[in-house]
């Protein structure tokens, strides 16, 4: 009798390890699913951006305003009311001269509402090429005043 109980006791010995093979299988299936679906995700969507009631920041007394039109033309306004149209190279040259005199100059970008995002970004790149670090965008408040 003692011999049979010893054999049974050996057969019922508990394992102290976890079988992780099913977890690895599940992980690999999920990895394949994510790898297949990731390229199918739509990264860009058409949205209407919200309008804001945020108060505007204080503008400088004599702002430098670069106007960017929808067709890619540029205009530079150094004094209030005097907006003159310039080529892209001339805008960079003017802004470099301004930056040489005033390192803290702030340039306001007045982009046309029908201008594409790329057109406005190209204008901002011109301003950055001139060495000016502080660039702000001009916008209208929600009520249009």
Buried (B, 14 or more C-beta within 10 A) or exposed (E): EEEEEEEEEEEEEEEEEEEEEEEEEEEEEEEEEEEEEEEEEEEEEEEEEEEEEEEEEEEEEEBBBBBBBEEEBBBBBEEEEEBEEBEBEEBBEBBEEBBEEEEEBBBBBBBBEEBEEEBBEBBBEBBBEBBBEEBBEBEEEEEEE
